[in-house]
Amino acid sequence: MINVGAGAGSYEPPQTVLAVEPSSVMIAQRPAGSARAMQASAESIPLADDSADAAMALLTVHHWTDLEAGIGELLRIARRRVVILTWDQVAFRRFWLVHDYLPEAATFDDTRAIAIDRLAALLGGARIETVPIPHDCTDGFGAAFWRRPDAYLDPQVRAGISMLAQTGEEVLRPGLARLSDDLSSGLWYERHADLLARGTLDAGYRLLVADL
């Protein structure tokens, strides 16, 4: 398994034999014992064709400068399978955080989100699976705290969510103030009482699996 756009290795399975990441800062943050990392971009991976059984790209394709080139590289270096984790922006816009409080963040994501159908077509066809988010998800991506709304008031949490960090604190401040007020008054809990009894939520995250 080759992990392309691997970052600090947050999503890396133990089967990973090589991580490809353009940022030296992110590579330096990879924990001891992680797979060997190569500093390179997804659009130009210095590896031979069919270098591994599978290649994966998890929550990264929206950062690429040339999507077609990056997908082409995944297909070139993988012998059997390509796996991409991303999100459906139409579905994600219904998530309470961006729908009710931070629509500016959704507008920012509109500029970089990639349509699922487009990704599937670039892969030459792919199986599309819904990825439900558990209520106690230990990662910190956008919808990870869907049942823990107070987490979004934490600046450190927001700093780790790219759509919030890149939208900017000034823009988000009014919506965050409304969220804080609604949590204090109990209004959020009244509006979203149904969420409190749920174990998982479909917030729009999708897994695309292409068998080669």
C-alpha angles and dihedrals in degrees: 000000000000116000109210118198086014099167112184091339099260094148100032118135120215091250090070112120098176137018121207115203131156097207119083088196092059092044090054089055094057111116123247112274095032121136116278112278128220120199105228140115125256090239093062116026113179095220134111122257115277092015095158141012091251143011125203136191115192121193090332112095092087088063095055120108094212113030096183092052092048094050089047090055092050090052091047099051097041122082101190115005146016120200125191127184114199139129140261104237094202091057094040092056087068091060107115096235095061097027097052106023117010109034088150089068090052089050089053091050090050087069095057108023114114120219113247092226091054092052092048091051093050088052090054090247129332142193109249118212130185113237109209115206116228116229091240097045108164096207123083107226123134104287098024092109098048092132095035101060096167088068090073089063090063111096091210091056091048091049089060094052109079097205090055097039092049095043088058137233095260092057093044098045099091093049092046089051090054090049091050091050093048092050092049093049094043092240093123091055091049093050094046103034089128091062093056092067095047126097098199139019134205102224094166102276113147136190117212116200120189118186110205 
